[in-house]
Amino acid sequence: MMHDIPYCEAVGALNWATLATRPDIAFAVAMVACFAANPGPAHWEAVKQIFRYLSGMRDLWLTYGEADSPLEGYADADGSMAEDCCAISGYAFLIDGGAVSWSSKQQEIVSLSTTKSEYVVATHGSKEALWLCSLISEVFGNITSPTTLFSDNQAAITLTHDHQYHLHMKHIDVRYHWIHWVIEKGSIWLVYCPTDDMVADALTKALPSAKVKHFCYEVLD
């Protein structure tokens, strides 16, 4: 039934758009890509719906210079967890009002709590922030101020500043505690951001249309 449907080609085209200029479809494209090996009619309808969305939002594009703002990032994780118990991580980094880097992917570990999921994505977001700072420094000179990274989980933020032993957090892999050193060094400033303003929320789960468009206007114009 699906043999004559160019499913993989369509998903590939959408993935190119995601990587190049459309962070707002990153989560949706990642979901339909999971079924590339054995798609069904429902998956094909989802792919066509993404194309319809792009057609309706074709007047939006990445714009830089509308706001004079330094590099800042948003990191979030899907608190409800996926069916296979692996949370979805998402982060987005903006400069001068436009997105320059974004990601939406499944975490490689099984999290036992929302706090751990948020803690893990904060670590991944910090690594991306340092890489972007290094790239910007090579072009425009050294960046002396810390990069702001927003998170909507207060427990995860507290954990990044606390080096004390916690019984409920002893299972977290040592490599994720690297964020302690980054924050102590002053390279990253992890700040609380309400969920309603968390741009990366659109990269971790399916949201109502109004909320998707709200976040879309934050990174596209």
C-alpha positions in Angstrom: 0.0 0.0 0.0 2.9 2.4 0.8 5.3 1.1 -1.8 4.6 3.9 -4.3 4.5 6.6 -1.6 7.8 8.7 -1.5 7.8 8.7 2.3 11.6 8.7 2.8 12.1 11.4 0.2 9.5 13.6 1.8 11.0 13.1 5.3 14.4 13.8 3.9 13.2 17.1 2.4 11.6 18.0 5.7 14.8 17.1 7.6 16.8 19.4 5.3 14.4 22.3 6.1 14.7 21.5 9.8 18.5 21.6 9.8 18.7 24.7 7.6 16.0 27.2 8.6 13.0 25.7 10.4 13.5 24.8 14.0 9.8 24.9 14.6 9.2 21.6 12.8 12.2 19.8 14.4 10.1 17.7 16.8 7.5 16.7 14.3 10.1 15.7 11.7 12.0 13.6 14.3 8.8 11.7 15.1 7.9 10.9 11.5 11.5 9.9 10.8 11.2 7.1 13.3 8.8 5.3 11.0 10.9 5.7 7.8 11.6 1.9 7.7 7.9 0.9 7.8 5.5 3.8 7.4 1.8 3.5 7.4 -1.0 5.7 6.0 -1.3 7.6 9.3 2.4 8.5 9.2 2.1 9.7 5.6 -0.8 11.9 6.7 1.4 13.4 9.4 4.1 14.1 6.8 1.6 15.9 4.6 0.3 17.9 7.6 3.9 19.2 8.2 4.0 20.3 4.6 0.7 22.1 5.0 2.0 23.8 8.1 5.1 25.0 6.2 2.9 26.3 3.5 0.8 28.2 5.9 3.8 29.7 7.7 5.9 30.4 4.6 6.0 34.1 5.3 8.2 33.4 8.4 12.0 33.0 8.2 15.0 33.4 10.4 15.8 37.1 11.0 18.8 38.6 12.7 19.3 42.1 14.0 15.7 42.8 15.1 17.0 42.7 18.7 20.5 43.5 20.0 21.0 40.5 22.2 24.0 38.3 23.0 24.0 34.5 22.7 21.4 32.9 24.9 19.9 29.4 25.1 16.8 27.5 26.1 17.0 23.9 27.2 14.0 21.7 28.0 13.0 18.0 28.2 9.7 16.3 27.8 8.5 15.7 31.4 5.8 13.2 30.4 8.4 10.8 29.0 8.0 8.8 25.8 6.5 5.3 25.6 10.0 3.8 25.7 10.8 5.8 28.9 13.4 7.9 27.1 12.7 11.6 27.4 13.0 14.0 24.5 15.7 16.7 24.8 15.4 20.0 23.1 17.5 23.2 23.1 17.7 26.4 21.0 20.2 29.2 21.0 19.4 32.7 19.8 21.6 35.7 18.8 20.1 39.1 17.9 16.6 37.8 17.9 17.2 34.7 15.6 17.9 31.1 16.2 21.4 29.9 15.3 21.4 26.4 16.7 18.7 24.0 17.8 18.2 20.3 18.5 15.4 17.9 19.2 16.3 14.3 19.9 15.6 11.4 22.2 17.9 11.0 25.3 20.2 8.0 25.2 19.3 7.1 28.8 16.2 6.1 30.7 15.5 8.9 33.3 13.9 8.0 36.6 12.6 11.5 37.1 11.8 14.8 35.3 14.6 16.4 37.3 17.1 14.1 35.8 15.8 14.6 32.3 16.1 18.4 32.7 19.5 18.0 34.3 20.8 16.0 31.3 19.5 18.4 28.7 21.0 21.3 30.6 24.4 19.5 30.4 23.9 19.0 26.6 22.8 22.6 26.2 25.9 23.8 28.1 28.2 21.8 25.7 26.5 23.5 22.7 26.8 26.9 24.4 30.5 26.5 24.9 31.1 25.4 21.3 29.1 28.4 20.0 31.1 30.7 22.3 34.3 29.2 20.9 33.1 29.7 17.3 32.0 33.3 17.9 35.2 34.1 19.8 37.3 33.0 16.8 35.4 35.4 14.5 34.6 38.4 16.7 37.0 38.2 19.7 36.8 36.6 23.1 33.5 36.5 25.0 34.1 37.5 28.6 30.5 37.3 30.0 28.8 34.0 30.8 26.2 32.6 28.4 22.7 32.5 29.8 21.0 29.2 29.5 17.3 29.1 30.5 15.6 26.1 32.1 12.1 25.7 33.4 12.9 23.2 36.1 13.9 24.7 39.5 15.1 21.4 40.9 17.5 20.8 38.0 18.9 24.3 38.4 19.4 23.8 42.2 21.2 20.5 41.5 23.7 22.1 39.2 24.8 24.5 42.0 24.8 21.8 44.7 27.8 19.5 45.1 26.4 17.7 48.1 25.4 14.0 48.0 21.8 13.3 47.2 20.3 9.8 47.7 17.8 10.2 44.9 20.5 11.5 42.5 23.3 9.0 43.1 22.3 7.1 39.9 23.1 10.0 37.6 26.2 9.3 35.4 29.3 11.2 36.5 29.7 12.8 33.0 26.5 14.8 33.5 27.9 16.5 36.6 30.4 18.2 34.3 27.9 21.1 34.3 28.9 21.9 37.9 32.4 22.8 36.8 31.1 24.9 33.9 28.8 27.0 36.1 31.5 27.4 38.8 34.0 28.6 36.2 31.5 31.2 35.1 31.0 30.1 31.5 27.3 29.3 31.9 24.6 31.1 33.8 21.7 28.7 34.3 18.5 30.8 34.9 14.9 29.8 35.6 12.4 30.5 32.8 8.6 29.8 33.1 7.3 27.1 30.9 5.1 29.6 29.1 8.2 31.4 27.9 10.3 28.3 27.3 11.1 28.3 23.6 12.6 24.8 23.6 9.2 23.4 24.7 8.2 23.2 21.1 11.2 20.9 20.5 10.2 18.3 23.0 6.5 17.6 22.5 3.4 18.2 20.4 1.9 21.5 21.5 -1.4 23.3 20.7 -1.3 25.3 17.5 -1.4 28.7 19.4 1.5 27.8 21.6 3.6 26.5 18.6 3.0 29.8 16.8 3.9 31.8 19.9 7.3 30.1 20.2 7.7 30.2 16.4 7.5 34.0 16.5 10.3 34.0 19.1 12.8 32.4 16.8 11.4 33.3 13.3 10.0 36.5 12.0 
